[in-house]
Amino acid sequence: MAENPINEHPRSRELALSSLRVNPGWSVYCERFAKILETQIDEKIWDLKTSDEDCRTLRAARKLLTDAHAPEKMLESMIAQARSAADTLDRSKKT
């Protein structure tokens, strides 16, 4: 597991990440992410000038971005990691 550079408790990190969804900046970030997908990937995929090989590459990149690296999925992953670290820390204090 990576070192925590700012020595905050993992539970604090979990709560901060969980509250991110209600932050107005989060919706702006998600909208910006969707706009980038649309303008930088989707438009090129549908452009007749784009080669078949480039289209395949762009479709694969789009799949990665929307499946594993979408903002909401990244946030869920970070929350789960912080929760796991906090639970591990809590269990170690009990023993």
N, C-alpha and C positions, 0 to 999 in steps of 0.2 A: 504494500500500500504506500502511496506517495506521502511524503512528509507534509504536514499542514504548515504552510509558510507563515501564517499569522497567529498561530496558537489559539484559535478559537475553539470552543467546545463543539463537537460535531452536531449536537442537538441544536445549538444556536444556528449553525449553518443550515441544518434541515429546515428550521422554522423560517429563516430568511429566504431560502429558496422557495418554500411553500407559499410565502406571502408575495412572491414575485408576480404571480398571476393577476393580482388585483392592482398592480402598479400600472399606471397609464403607459409607461414606456414599454412594457411587455407587449401590449397590443400593437404599438407602433413597430416594434421589432418584428413581430410575427407578420404584420402587413408588408414590411420591407422585404422579409424573406420570401413571401409569396410573390411579390413584384419582381424580385431578382429571378426567381424560377421562371416567371412568365416572360420577362424581357430578355434574359440572357440564355435561357435554355429552350423553352417552348417555341419561341419565335424562330430560333435557328433550326429546330427540328422540322418545323413546317415550311421552312424556306426551301424552295426548289433548287437553289444554288448550292445548298449544303450537300456534300457527298454522302453516299450511303454509309461509309465507314464512320464519318463524323457524326451522322445521325445515330448510329448504334452506340457510339461512345457517349453522346449526349443523353440518350435514353438511359444508359446504364448509370451515368452520373445523377440523372434526375431521380432514378429509383433509389439510389443510395441516400440522396438528400431528403427525399420524402419519407423513406422507410426508417432509417436509423439515425439520421442527423437532422431531422425536423426539430424546430425549437421546442415543441412540447415534449417530444421523446427525449431530447437531450436534458431538459429540465427534470423529467421523471427519473432519468438515470442518475442525475446528480443528487436528487432527493433520496433515492434508494441507497446510494452510496453513503450519504451523510447519516441516514437512519441506521444503516448497518454498522457504521463506525461508532455511532452513539450507543447502540445496543451492545456492541462488543466492549466498549469502555464501561458501560453500566454493569455488565456481567463480571468484568475483571475486578471491579470495586467490591462486589458482593463476596468474592472468594478470598 
